[in-house]
Amino acid sequence: GRSVAVPKQTVGLKIGASQLTAACLDVNGSARLVQVARDPLTPGVVVGGEVRDVPALAAALKSFFKRHGLPRRNVRIGIANNRIGVRTLDMSGIDDMRQLANAVQFRAQEALPIPVHEAVLDFQLLSEGTDAEGTPTKRVLLVVAYRDLVDAYAQACADAGLRLAGVDLDAFALLRALTPPANL
């Protein structure tokens, strides 16, 4: 018997203050939009990009996915929040990416208004070059979010029976789409 490949579906879920929006994609070689769903969200559940009521959000997500027949297996959520910080760092004397990751962690600890264990960090290399002395230089975009913020969304999704493939803070999603400009 020939086995038929089941197309992999991903749901991009945007959780806003007043509505839930989902886009279901078939990712089978190339991405194809299958479905878009939108529902209002009760005011006060999510305020300023933060979950104020995890059980209420979980219940809303559960009925939202059920009503629209959305797959629950491969969900990526997008979060917009003002407690997400973005800044550029200039690093020098670093060669490989592992070194860079450690250096960014270290620099972030100095630069952050919060302890690093309370934060979710990500970074993107914007440009690299050498300075006048021939030392390698790298410009990095650092994105920081509060872990408790991300955890509340993750908890609501788990309680709704959704399997999260990832969390894209709006800044992160922006980063992933960013191609390094020559001059910043």
Solvent accessible surface area in square Angstrom, and as a share of the most:
residue,aa,sasa,rsa
1,G,134,1.29
2,R,223,0.81
3,S,113,0.73
4,V,124,0.71
5,A,84,0.65
6,V,132,0.76
7,P,57,0.36
8,K,126,0.53
9,Q,59,0.26
10,T,21,0.12
11,V,1,0.00
12,G,30,0.29
13,L,3,0.02
14,K,90,0.38
15,I,5,0.03
16,G,24,0.23
17,A,58,0.45
18,S,77,0.50
19,Q,72,0.32
20,L,2,0.01
21,T,25,0.15
22,A,0,0.00
23,A,33,0.26
24,C,2,0.01
25,L,54,0.27
26,D,12,0.06
27,V,63,0.36
28,N,93,0.48
29,G,90,0.86
30,S,81,0.52
31,A,68,0.53
32,R,143,0.52
33,L,99,0.49
34,V,67,0.38
35,Q,56,0.25
36,V,77,0.44
37,A,4,0.03
38,R,142,0.52
39,D,20,0.11
40,P,118,0.74
41,L,8,0.04
42,T,94,0.55
43,P,119,0.75
44,G,44,0.42
45,V,10,0.06
46,V,2,0.01
47,V,58,0.33
48,G,49,0.47
49,G,11,0.11
50,E,44,0.20
51,V,20,0.12
52,R,153,0.56
53,D,56,0.29
54,V,36,0.21
55,P,100,0.63
56,A,34,0.26
57,L,0,0.00
58,A,8,0.06
59,A,62,0.48
60,A,27,0.21
61,L,0,0.00
62,K,109,0.46
63,S,50,0.33
64,F,2,0.01
65,F,0,0.00
66,K,153,0.65
67,R,151,0.55
68,H,51,0.23
69,G,60,0.58
70,L,6,0.03
71,P,39,0.24
72,R,84,0.31
73,R,164,0.60
74,N,26,0.13
75,V,0,0.00
76,R,81,0.29
77,I,1,0.01
78,G,12,0.11
79,I,0,0.00
80,A,48,0.37
81,N,22,0.11
82,N,133,0.68
83,R,72,0.26
84,I,25,0.13
85,G,33,0.32
86,V,80,0.46
87,R,109,0.40
88,T,61,0.35
89,L,10,0.05
90,D,81,0.42
91,M,10,0.05
92,S,71,0.46
93,G,41,0.39
94,I,21,0.10
95,D,105,0.54
96,D,76,0.39
97,M,103,0.46
98,R,192,0.70
99,Q,86,0.38
100,L,0,0.00
101,A,36,0.28
102,N,99,0.51
103,A,23,0.18
104,V,3,0.01
105,Q,87,0.38
106,F,131,0.55
107,R,80,0.29
108,A,0,0.00
109,Q,97,0.43
110,E,118,0.53
111,A,33,0.25
112,L,20,0.10
113,P,112,0.70
114,I,21,0.11
115,P,65,0.41
116,V,40,0.23
117,H,134,0.60
118,E,72,0.32
119,A,2,0.02
120,V,38,0.22
121,L,41,0.21
122,D,40,0.21
123,F,48,0.20
124,Q,54,0.24
125,L,39,0.19
126,L,5,0.03
127,S,41,0.26
128,E,112,0.50
129,G,38,0.36
130,T,96,0.56
131,D,55,0.28
132,A,106,0.82
133,E,146,0.65
134,G,49,0.47
135,T,44,0.25
136,P,39,0.25
137,T,40,0.23
138,K,14,0.06
139,R,70,0.26
140,V,0,0.00
141,L,25,0.12
142,L,0,0.00
143,V,0,0.00
144,V,11,0.07
145,A,0,0.00
146,Y,45,0.17
147,R,108,0.40
148,D,87,0.45
149,L,6,0.03
150,V,18,0.10
151,D,75,0.39
152,A,22,0.17
153,Y,0,0.00
154,A,34,0.26
155,Q,91,0.40
156,A,0,0.00
157,C,0,0.00
158,A,63,0.49
159,D,73,0.38
160,A,1,0.00
161,G,48,0.46
162,L,10,0.05
163,R,141,0.52
164,L,53,0.26
165,A,54,0.42
166,G,17,0.16
167,V,39,0.22
168,D,21,0.11
169,L,4,0.02
170,D,54,0.28
171,A,15,0.12
172,F,9,0.04
173,A,44,0.34
174,L,124,0.62
175,L,3,0.02
176,R,134,0.49
177,A,85,0.66
178,L,62,0.31
179,T,110,0.64
180,P,86,0.54
181,P,49,0.31
182,A,104,0.81
183,N,129,0.66
184,L,112,0.56
